[in-house]
Amino acid sequence: MDRTYNLNGSFKPTTKRYADLDGPDFYPTPRWATFALIDNEKFKGDIWECACGDGAMTQVLNETGENVVSSDLYDRGFGECGHDFLFTKRKCQNIITNPPFNSAEGFVEKALSQAREKFALLLRLAFLEGANRSRTIFHKNPPSRVWVFSERITFYPKGVKATGSGTTAYAWYVWDKNHAGSTELAWFKPGYKAKYS
Ligand SMILES: C[S@@+](CC[C@H](N)C(=O)[O-])C[C@H]1O[C@@H](n2cnc3c(N)ncnc32)[C@H](O)[C@@H]1O
């Protein structure tokens, strides 16, 4: 646990990197961020939420009528636990998740081989930067689309009331095997936060 996280008796919005109050890199995704993806990207066939946490994303995907299987390395009381995505041999038509910050590159690499059609990862916008990623992921397998949030996502530990605005920008990165050409950059329209929170 990061003891600097709860300062002066109140929780502050996390930068996701430091605060981890309940196991390695566990931050449930606010509902509206998943709705924004599904409103703008179509997924044909089954979806695998391969780092499902307590099912925050899966529940939205179920609500929007997707057929979802869920797993996580840790037991968070939801889905199949003990399944390490970084070493998986399982394949699926589509993969959607918010991966652990510290293994984001590994999730991209693995999803490239395990998603048959399409995969979408919720990552920091700053994931676009970096010499190493430029030489590897973005040179060899750039995403098909990057959906930038026009509203800030704030990640809080489960059960903590969201009161502030985040300081980190996020985007949905989508790899679509049927996409030809260079990476498209797109922006979600404002309003998802108010409509789906
Ligand atoms: C940022 S949380 C997101 C949880 C959920 N996807 C959501 O959006 O609400 C990342 C999740 O990845 C899980 N995780 C960490 N390493 C993993 C691995 N190697 N394989 C599968 N899941 C992993 C953590 O247990 C945690 O639940």
The ligand as an SDF file (V2000), in Angstrom:
LIG
                    3D

 27 29  0  0  0  0  0  0  0  0999 V2000
   -6.0790   -1.4710  -13.7320 C   0  0  0  0  0  0  0  0  0  0  0  0
   -6.8760   -2.9280  -13.1340 S   0  0  0  0  0  0  0  0  0  0  0  0
   -8.2770   -2.9860  -14.2250 C   0  0  0  0  0  0  0  0  0  0  0  0
   -9.3460   -3.9540  -13.8490 C   0  0  0  0  0  0  0  0  0  0  0  0
  -10.5010   -4.0520  -14.8950 C   0  0  0  0  0  0  0  0  0  0  0  0
   -9.9610   -4.3970  -16.2020 N   0  0  0  0  0  0  0  0  0  0  0  0
  -11.2240   -2.7390  -15.0020 C   0  0  0  0  0  0  0  0  0  0  0  0
  -11.0160   -2.0610  -16.0110 O   0  0  0  0  0  0  0  0  0  0  0  0
  -11.9960   -2.3820  -14.1070 O   0  0  0  0  0  0  0  0  0  0  0  0
   -5.7370   -4.1490  -13.7920 C   0  0  0  0  0  0  0  0  0  0  0  0
   -6.0830   -5.5940  -13.4630 C   0  0  0  0  0  0  0  0  0  0  0  0
   -5.0750   -6.4270  -14.0420 O   0  0  0  0  0  0  0  0  0  0  0  0
   -4.8900   -7.5680  -13.2290 C   0  0  0  0  0  0  0  0  0  0  0  0
   -3.6220   -8.1810  -13.6040 N   0  0  0  0  0  0  0  0  0  0  0  0
   -2.3730   -7.7870  -13.2440 C   0  0  0  0  0  0  0  0  0  0  0  0
   -1.4520   -8.5540  -13.8630 N   0  0  0  0  0  0  0  0  0  0  0  0
   -2.1440   -9.4530  -14.6310 C   0  0  0  0  0  0  0  0  0  0  0  0
   -1.7630  -10.5070  -15.5130 C   0  0  0  0  0  0  0  0  0  0  0  0
   -0.4720  -10.7690  -15.7470 N   0  0  0  0  0  0  0  0  0  0  0  0
   -2.7240  -11.2400  -16.1140 N   0  0  0  0  0  0  0  0  0  0  0  0
   -4.0320  -10.9600  -15.8840 C   0  0  0  0  0  0  0  0  0  0  0  0
   -4.4630   -9.9780  -15.0750 N   0  0  0  0  0  0  0  0  0  0  0  0
   -3.5220   -9.2270  -14.4610 C   0  0  0  0  0  0  0  0  0  0  0  0
   -4.9680   -6.9810  -11.8230 C   0  0  0  0  0  0  0  0  0  0  0  0
   -5.2760   -7.9820  -10.8920 O   0  0  0  0  0  0  0  0  0  0  0  0
   -6.0860   -5.9430  -11.9680 C   0  0  0  0  0  0  0  0  0  0  0  0
   -7.3420   -6.4860  -11.6210 O   0  0  0  0  0  0  0  0  0  0  0  0
  1  2  1  0
  2  3  1  0
  2 10  1  0
  3  4  1  0
  4  5  1  0
  5  6  1  0
  5  7  1  0
  7  8  2  0
  7  9  1  0
 10 11  1  0
 11 12  1  0
 11 26  1  0
 12 13  1  0
 13 14  1  0
 13 24  1  0
 14 15  1  0
 14 23  1  0
 15 16  2  0
 16 17  1  0
 17 18  1  0
 17 23  2  0
 18 19  1  0
 18 20  2  0
 20 21  1  0
 21 22  2  0
 22 23  1  0
 24 25  1  0
 24 26  1  0
 26 27  1  0
M  CHG  2   2   1   9  -1
M  END
$$$$
